[in-house]
Amino acid sequence: MKYTSTAFAVLAAAAAGVQAANIQLVGKVMNSAAKEGFEKSRTLVYAGGKTKRDAPKVYEPDPNRDYTLEDGYIFVLQCTTAGFRPECISFGSEPGKCVSYFDFDPKKGDDPTSISDMFNHNVSSISTNTGGACQFYHYTGCDEKGDDRGLSSSYNYNLNVTLPEDDRTAEYFKNITSWRC
């Protein structure tokens, strides 16, 4: 009996870690290689404070809740392997908010830099859930110093392949730290 309950607990914990939030995707994303990544990857939401006194919160949303475009979050699927292959995380934040991988690092625990260690300067493919473009930057702060005009993109299967509309695409292959949607 003890073995059965232990095995069940381990399986339940493993299943919970794999679930993603139910994020609404626009039609062109539903029919893309990013769809499976959105459905199977971990989801993190950055809910920044409205004032300087409000501490921002990072959380994993309830996998049983549907997130629609009306919820006011834009989700960006970011993967370390081209073609939306693992490791992937869907990062959610409010429109216009500048966020970086460091904002999503756990504040407590054994590995407080696990997100930034895995994703900072290591992303190969990106997609938004809305189909709208986000601006991606090399450094934290989304070009607050004025030295990085950023890459505007809504979907990129492989950042290492230069696109006709922007020949700087490959400069952002494994070289993104912050973004704003």
Secondary structure as a PSIPRED ss2 file (coil, helix, strand):
# PSIPRED VFORMAT (PSIPRED V4.0)

   1 M C   1.000  0.000  0.000
   2 K H   0.000  1.000  0.000
   3 Y H   0.000  1.000  0.000
   4 T H   0.000  1.000  0.000
   5 S H   0.000  1.000  0.000
   6 T H   0.000  1.000  0.000
   7 A H   0.000  1.000  0.000
   8 F H   0.000  1.000  0.000
   9 A H   0.000  1.000  0.000
  10 V H   0.000  1.000  0.000
  11 L H   0.000  1.000  0.000
  12 A H   0.000  1.000  0.000
  13 A H   0.000  1.000  0.000
  14 A H   0.000  1.000  0.000
  15 A H   0.000  1.000  0.000
  16 A H   0.000  1.000  0.000
  17 G H   0.000  1.000  0.000
  18 V H   0.000  1.000  0.000
  19 Q C   1.000  0.000  0.000
  20 A C   1.000  0.000  0.000
  21 A C   1.000  0.000  0.000
  22 N E   0.000  0.000  1.000
  23 I E   0.000  0.000  1.000
  24 Q C   1.000  0.000  0.000
  25 L C   1.000  0.000  0.000
  26 V C   1.000  0.000  0.000
  27 G H   0.000  1.000  0.000
  28 K H   0.000  1.000  0.000
  29 V H   0.000  1.000  0.000
  30 M H   0.000  1.000  0.000
  31 N C   1.000  0.000  0.000
  32 S C   1.000  0.000  0.000
  33 A C   1.000  0.000  0.000
  34 A H   0.000  1.000  0.000
  35 K H   0.000  1.000  0.000
  36 E H   0.000  1.000  0.000
  37 G H   0.000  1.000  0.000
  38 F H   0.000  1.000  0.000
  39 E H   0.000  1.000  0.000
  40 K H   0.000  1.000  0.000
  41 S C   1.000  0.000  0.000
  42 R E   0.000  0.000  1.000
  43 T E   0.000  0.000  1.000
  44 L E   0.000  0.000  1.000
  45 V E   0.000  0.000  1.000
  46 Y E   0.000  0.000  1.000
  47 A E   0.000  0.000  1.000
  48 G C   1.000  0.000  0.000
  49 G C   1.000  0.000  0.000
  50 K C   1.000  0.000  0.000
  51 T C   1.000  0.000  0.000
  52 K C   1.000  0.000  0.000
  53 R C   1.000  0.000  0.000
  54 D C   1.000  0.000  0.000
  55 A C   1.000  0.000  0.000
  56 P C   1.000  0.000  0.000
  57 K E   0.000  0.000  1.000
  58 V E   0.000  0.000  1.000
  59 Y E   0.000  0.000  1.000
  60 E C   1.000  0.000  0.000
  61 P C   1.000  0.000  0.000
  62 D C   1.000  0.000  0.000
  63 P C   1.000  0.000  0.000
  64 N C   1.000  0.000  0.000
  65 R C   1.000  0.000  0.000
  66 D E   0.000  0.000  1.000
  67 Y E   0.000  0.000  1.000
  68 T C   1.000  0.000  0.000
  69 L H   0.000  1.000  0.000
  70 E H   0.000  1.000  0.000
  71 D H   0.000  1.000  0.000
  72 G C   1.000  0.000  0.000
  73 Y C   1.000  0.000  0.000
  74 I E   0.000  0.000  1.000
  75 F E   0.000  0.000  1.000
  76 V E   0.000  0.000  1.000
  77 L E   0.000  0.000  1.000
  78 Q E   0.000  0.000  1.000
  79 C E   0.000  0.000  1.000
  80 T E   0.000  0.000  1.000
  81 T E   0.000  0.000  1.000
  82 A C   1.000  0.000  0.000
  83 G C   1.000  0.000  0.000
  84 F C   1.000  0.000  0.000
  85 R E   0.000  0.000  1.000
  86 P E   0.000  0.000  1.000
  87 E E   0.000  0.000  1.000
  88 C E   0.000  0.000  1.000
  89 I E   0.000  0.000  1.000
  90 S E   0.000  0.000  1.000
  91 F E   0.000  0.000  1.000
  92 G E   0.000  0.000  1.000
  93 S E   0.000  0.000  1.000
  94 E C   1.000  0.000  0.000
  95 P C   1.000  0.000  0.000
  96 G C   1.000  0.000  0.000
  97 K C   1.000  0.000  0.000
  98 C E   0.000  0.000  1.000
  99 V E   0.000  0.000  1.000
 100 S E   0.000  0.000  1.000
 101 Y H   0.000  1.000  0.000
 102 F H   0.000  1.000  0.000
 103 D H   0.000  1.000  0.000
 104 F H   0.000  1.000  0.000
 105 D C   1.000  0.000  0.000
 106 P C   1.000  0.000  0.000
 107 K C   1.000  0.000  0.000
 108 K C   1.000  0.000  0.000
 109 G C   1.000  0.000  0.000
 110 D C   1.000  0.000  0.000
 111 D C   1.000  0.000  0.000
 112 P C   1.000  0.000  0.000
 113 T C   1.000  0.000  0.000
 114 S H   0.000  1.000  0.000
 115 I H   0.000  1.000  0.000
 116 S H   0.000  1.000  0.000
 117 D H   0.000  1.000  0.000
 118 M H   0.000  1.000  0.000
 119 F H   0.000  1.000  0.000
 120 N C   1.000  0.000  0.000
 121 H C   1.000  0.000  0.000
 122 N C   1.000  0.000  0.000
 123 V C   1.000  0.000  0.000
 124 S C   1.000  0.000  0.000
 125 S E   0.000  0.000  1.000
 126 I E   0.000  0.000  1.000
 127 S E   0.000  0.000  1.000
 128 T E   0.000  0.000  1.000
 129 N C   1.000  0.000  0.000
 130 T C   1.000  0.000  0.000
 131 G C   1.000  0.000  0.000
 132 G C   1.000  0.000  0.000
 133 A C   1.000  0.000  0.000
 134 C E   0.000  0.000  1.000
 135 Q E   0.000  0.000  1.000
 136 F E   0.000  0.000  1.000
 137 Y E   0.000  0.000  1.000
 138 H C   1.000  0.000  0.000
 139 Y C   1.000  0.000  0.000
 140 T C   1.000  0.000  0.000
 141 G C   1.000  0.000  0.000
 142 C C   1.000  0.000  0.000
 143 D C   1.000  0.000  0.000
 144 E C   1.000  0.000  0.000
 145 K C   1.000  0.000  0.000
 146 G C   1.000  0.000  0.000
 147 D C   1.000  0.000  0.000
 148 D C   1.000  0.000  0.000
 149 R C   1.000  0.000  0.000
 150 G C   1.000  0.000  0.000
 151 L E   0.000  0.000  1.000
 152 S E   0.000  0.000  1.000
 153 S E   0.000  0.000  1.000
 154 S C   1.000  0.000  0.000
 155 Y E   0.000  0.000  1.000
 156 N E   0.000  0.000  1.000
 157 Y C   1.000  0.000  0.000
 158 N C   1.000  0.000  0.000
 159 L C   1.000  0.000  0.000
 160 N C   1.000  0.000  0.000
 161 V C   1.000  0.000  0.000
 162 T C   1.000  0.000  0.000
 163 L E   0.000  0.000  1.000
 164 P C   1.000  0.000  0.000
 165 E C   1.000  0.000  0.000
 166 D E   0.000  0.000  1.000
 167 D C   1.000  0.000  0.000
 168 R C   1.000  0.000  0.000
 169 T H   0.000  1.000  0.000
 170 A H   0.000  1.000  0.000
 171 E H   0.000  1.000  0.000
 172 Y H   0.000  1.000  0.000
 173 F C   1.000  0.000  0.000
 174 K C   1.000  0.000  0.000
 175 N C   1.000  0.000  0.000
 176 I C   1.000  0.000  0.000
 177 T C   1.000  0.000  0.000
 178 S E   0.000  0.000  1.000
 179 W E   0.000  0.000  1.000
 180 R E   0.000  0.000  1.000
 181 C C   1.000  0.000  0.000
